[in-house]
């Protein structure tokens, strides 16, 4: 089989973080599993499932916490090496979003050996290994199974000083919100599948997805950065809603200030919305209100290996913006956290 002619996305029913179970369905699953563990106490567990954080955190007794996470999905691109890179970048992002430094990773691989050659799986792993090397960590092992669809990802271990640990429950009213990568990954990857991707955008989504969120380890040391979470399959709306719920706050978003990949309006007009967009909107119900229907395409667009959403004390906005500018990241506030009101939706996009 000529591996160069194989399109990986044809062998999976979903793509990237768009494969994620919808937030409302996930809530039902987690509630059932939480009930089974009621009464169990783990005194050293600092962060678990309570607020849907990006990684678990365990106090190891010396002022440090070990971080643990896993993330895997089906192909979002056809190139095997790039698929490995994207999946690895996405998994490592969970550690950065908690303010940590990754230590090592192990691979998770499912491969349909009756449909795709083993040599192609080797390219996927090579892509993942290249990103681990870029992050300065070893890909130290893993586990593989013969599966009906290709799946790849990592389980990643990291470390963070407990004083620097960032969760999605620490946001404060009045905080400004920033996002370190532009939105629109789902739109561009769907456009590519439909044959509607503009020539100038050929590698744009892959480049964004393969950009490590290592800025998270720097942001964690800044006391004026109150909370962080990475934006992936639930879209900006879904992950901001988790942040609001964890901190018992609401948020206002300025649509015009959202960082977006180029030509996004064109892809919206061409109806290049992935299925995850509709699932995300449905799952959020009336908790997120947009002023125009077309805004939904960006607010609920599922991101694969998206940026870090940062909640920052407003009096330090200029310092944060200078840091983001220095790292060539989006540096314009997209909204703010506000007090929760029972008479208003959790999030309003104007």
QUISUL-V580919 format. One record per pair of residues at least 12 apart in sequence whose C-alpha atoms are under 6 Angstrom apart, sorted by sequence separation. I is the first residue (numbers start at 1). J is the second residue. If there is no record, write none. Layout:
I_J ; I_J
//
This chain:
46_58 ; 56_68 ; 45_58 ; 55_68 ; 44_58 ; 55_69 ; 44_59 ; 71_91 ; 185_205 ; 280_300 ; 277_300 ; 277_301 ; 276_302 ; 104_137 ; 106_139 ; 103_137 ; 104_138 ; 105_139 ; 106_140 ; 108_142 ; 110_144 ; 112_146 ; 105_140 ; 106_141 ; 107_142 ; 108_143 ; 109_144 ; 110_145 ; 111_146 ; 112_147 ; 106_142 ; 110_146 ; 111_147 ; 112_148 ; 110_147 ; 112_149 ; 55_94 ; 111_150 ; 54_94 ; 84_124 ; 88_128 ; 110_150 ; 84_125 ; 110_151 ; 81_123 ; 85_127 ; 109_151 ; 80_123 ; 81_124 ; 84_127 ; 85_128 ; 109_152 ; 80_124 ; 84_128 ; 108_152 ; 108_153 ; 81_127 ; 85_131 ; 107_153 ; 108_154 ; 234_280 ; 107_154 ; 106_154 ; 106_155 ; 105_155 ; 105_156 ; 104_156 ; 104_157 ; 103_157 ; 102_157 ; 103_158 ; 171_226 ; 102_158 ; 164_220 ; 170_226 ; 171_227 ; 16_73 ; 101_158 ; 164_221 ; 170_227 ; 16_74 ; 101_159 ; 287_345 ; 15_74 ; 16_75 ; 100_159 ; 168_227 ; 287_346 ; 288_347 ; 289_348 ; 290_349 ; 291_350 ; 15_75 ; 16_76 ; 100_160 ; 167_227 ; 168_228 ; 288_348 ; 15_76 ; 166_227 ; 167_228 ; 168_229 ; 237_299 ; 91_154 ; 236_299 ; 237_300 ; 88_153 ; 235_300 ; 9_75 ; 87_153 ; 99_165 ; 235_301 ; 98_165 ; 99_166 ; 235_302 ; 98_166 ; 234_302 ; 235_303 ; 9_78 ; 98_167 ; 233_302 ; 8_78 ; 233_303 ; 7_78 ; 232_303 ; 232_304 ; 232_305 ; 232_306 ; 168_243 ; 231_306 ; 74_150 ; 171_247 ; 231_307 ; 258_334 ; 74_151 ; 169_246 ; 170_247 ; 182_259 ; 183_260 ; 184_261 ; 230_307 ; 257_334 ; 73_151 ; 169_247 ; 182_260 ; 230_308 ; 73_152 ; 182_261 ; 229_308 ; 230_309 ; 72_152 ; 229_309 ; 254_334 ; 72_153 ; 191_272 ; 228_309 ; 253_334 ; 254_335 ; 71_153 ; 190_272 ; 228_310 ; 253_335 ; 71_154 ; 227_310 ; 252_335 ; 70_154 ; 190_274 ; 227_311 ; 252_336 ; 70_155 ; 187_272 ; 226_311 ; 251_336 ; 69_155 ; 187_273 ; 226_312 ; 251_337 ; 69_156 ; 225_312 ; 250_337 ; 251_338 ; 68_156 ; 224_312 ; 250_338 ; 68_157 ; 224_313 ; 250_339 ; 67_157 ; 249_339 ; 250_340 ; 67_158 ; 249_340 ; 66_158 ; 67_159 ; 66_159 ; 65_159 ; 65_160 ; 252_347 ; 254_349 ; 255_350 ; 64_160 ; 209_305 ; 250_346 ; 251_347 ; 252_348 ; 253_349 ; 254_350 ; 64_161 ; 65_162 ; 250_347 ; 63_161 ; 64_162 ; 63_162 ; 186_301 ; 186_302 ; 99_216 ; 100_217 ; 186_303 ; 96_214 ; 99_217 ; 185_303 ; 97_216 ; 93_213 ; 96_216 ; 89_210 ; 96_217 ; 99_220 ; 86_209 ; 89_212 ; 86_210 ; 181_307 ; 180_307 ; 179_307 ; 180_308 ; 179_308 ; 179_309 ; 97_228 ; 178_309 ; 97_229 ; 178_310 ; 97_230 ; 177_310 ; 177_311 ; 176_311 ; 175_311 ; 176_312 ; 12_149 ; 175_312 ; 175_313 ; 176_314 ; 175_314 ; 171_311 ; 180_329 ; 180_330 ; 178_333 ; 177_333 ; 178_334 ; 177_334 ; 177_335 ; 176_335 ; 177_336 ; 176_336 ; 175_336 ; 175_337 ; 174_337 ; 173_337 ; 174_338 ; 173_338 ; 173_339 ; 51_246 ; 18_233 ; 90_305 ; 17_233 ; 18_276 ; 24_283 ; 23_283 ; 18_302 ; 17_304 ; 16_304
//
